Amino acid sequence: MGGVYAPGGASETPITLLRATAATRSLLVAAVGRAALDGPGGADAAQVVVVDVTLLPTSEAVAAVAAARAQHAEAAVLVVAASAEPALVGGLLEAGATSLLPADATPDQVRAILAGVRAGAPLVDLRMVRPTLDAHAQHLAVLGGRDRAIIESLAAAVEAKDAVTSRHLHEVSRLACQLAAEITPDLAGREDFLFGCLVHDVGKIGVPEAILAKPAALNEAEWAVMRRHPVTGADVVRPLGLAPMVEQIVLHHHERWDGAGYPHGLEAQDIPLEARIFSVCDALEAMTATRPYRTAMPVHDALAEVHACSGQQFDPSVVSALERGLDRGRITLAAAQDTAPVPRKRTSGLVGCDPA
């Protein structure tokens, strides 16, 4: 057993190698350097434990990770694996792996994973997750069309990650189709528009549950992780051969009319129409539903907030269409009925109706 250090600013992150091939050891040294064979306090002080399972069959790999988790209950367990086979990935995560890293990772990727661990926001390399999603989609494809099977697979992954997101994605998709019908009926009838709405938050599979369900204000590092979810989501759906509109909604649903949104700071007409429509519904539904960090806002107050954000966060023509549809009864809002959580204010630096 050997150790290396990962320089981490004010405090350093001791790393202990419980199992490591020569290749993995060389990769870690290239990524973070070697200040000592064992960090301060030796293995018992380790904050990150590396378990290399590249040469182990699935059952032994899972057992090795479970043993590491039992021995180092407070440490992050980083697992290096040569395969992204779904049974292996699922077994490793269930056994207590904090993060998974492919054996052919680069030093930059190792540093990114370790930075997430230090920030309390462990990440899983997308290459380790995508085969599991693909396998689920292939199973569903036997029962129906390929695209719908993929969408249902991705939606299921999001639902499994976050129950709040599960309730939200179905209601916001219904609302978005009603609003689209007020603006361009052809868009409302397109299946790819519905698909994009249903999987808009698929990138949150890369956001730790501790951040998604945190009942207190997110700190700067946590917000940085949260704001990566549109790009992560686009990376997930792009290789799947879906209609371009699906990716456009996933990638751009947090852009703002005034250019102050993310991830690309697009503004006004540069934001795809489908994303402009969806963003209004996303914010409205989020405000009128109970979240882990606040109670549901009354519908009247939420609509007033959306109106106040017109021309800043939202396309004014889309807000006008929403108000027109509500007045004429063609758009309906579901009443929030969840039990109230501990209230808190989520600071984002954006207008109050930003749904994160």
HELIX and SHEET records of a PDB file:
HELIX    1   1 ALA A   22  VAL A   32  1                                  11    
HELIX    2   2 GLY A   42  ALA A   45  5                                   4    
HELIX    3   3 THR A   58  GLN A   71  1                                  14    
HELIX    4   4 PRO A   86  ALA A   95  1                                  10    
HELIX    5   5 PRO A  107  ARG A  118  1                                  12    
HELIX    6   6 LEU A  126  ALA A  141  1                                  16    
HELIX    7   7 ARG A  146  LYS A  161  1                                  16    
HELIX    8   8 ALA A  163  ILE A  183  1                                  21    
HELIX    9   9 PRO A  185  ALA A  188  1                                   4    
HELIX   10  10 GLU A  191  LEU A  198  1                                   8    
HELIX   11  11 VAL A  202  GLY A  206  5                                   5    
HELIX   12  12 GLU A  209  LEU A  212  1                                   4    
HELIX   13  13 GLU A  220  MET A  226  1                                   7    
HELIX   14  14 HIS A  229  VAL A  237  1                                   9    
HELIX   15  15 ARG A  238  LEU A  240  5                                   3    
HELIX   16  16 PRO A  244  HIS A  252  1                                   9    
HELIX   17  17 ALA A  268  ASP A  270  5                                   3    
HELIX   18  18 LEU A  273  MET A  287  1                                  15    
HELIX   19  19 VAL A  299  CYS A  309  1                                  11    
HELIX   20  20 PRO A  316  ASP A  327  1                                  12    
SHEET    1   A 5 GLY A   2  ALA A   6  0                                        
SHEET    2   A 5 THR A  13  ARG A  19 -1                                        
SHEET    3   A 5 VAL A  48  ASP A  52  1                                        
SHEET    4   A 5 ALA A  76  ALA A  81  1                                        
SHEET    5   A 5 SER A  99  PRO A 102  1                                        
END                                                                             
